[in-house]
């Protein structure tokens, strides 16, 4: 029983540190981007969505 508790404790601490590093990466990435970058990313995503929808409509 003690081994199971140790394994769970180690797993939770590993996940906790992974989430910490992930959050640090996300915040650093967002701090590096400007409003122009965000606008470009959103425009690219919207354009890709409409491109895929147009392709599917014209394929039929």
C-alpha positions in Angstrom: 0.0 0.0 0.0 2.9 2.3 0.8 4.4 1.8 -2.7 1.1 2.8 -4.3 0.9 6.0 -2.3 4.5 6.8 -3.2 3.8 6.2 -6.9 0.7 8.5 -6.7 2.6 11.2 -4.9 5.4 11.1 -7.5 2.9 11.2 -10.4 1.1 14.2 -9.0 4.4 16.1 -8.4 5.5 15.3 -11.9 2.2 16.6 -13.4 2.4 19.7 -11.2 5.9 20.6 -12.4 4.8 19.9 -16.0 1.9 22.3 -15.7 4.1 24.9 -14.1 6.6 24.8 -17.0 3.7 24.7 -19.5 2.1 27.8 -17.9 5.5 29.6 -17.9 5.9 28.8 -21.6 2.4 30.1 -22.5 2.9 33.3 -20.6 6.3 33.9 -22.1 5.0 33.3 -25.6 2.1 35.7 -25.1 4.4 38.3 -23.7 6.5 38.2 -26.8 3.6 38.7 -29.2 2.2 42.1 -30.1 -1.3 43.1 -31.1 -0.3 42.9 -34.8 0.8 39.3 -34.3 -2.5 38.3 -32.6 -4.4 40.0 -35.5 -2.4 38.1 -38.0 -2.9 34.8 -36.2 -6.7 35.3 -36.0 -6.9 36.4 -39.6 -5.0 33.3 -40.7 -7.3 31.0 -38.7 -10.4 32.6 -40.1 -9.0 32.4 -43.7 -8.2 28.8 -43.2 -11.7 28.0 -41.9 -13.3 29.7 -44.9 -10.9 28.0 -47.3 -11.8 24.6 -45.9 -15.5 25.4 -46.0 -15.3 26.6 -49.6 -13.4 23.5 -50.7 -15.9 21.2 -49.1 -18.9 23.1 -50.6 -17.3 23.1 -54.1 -16.2 19.4 -53.9 -19.8 18.2 -53.6 
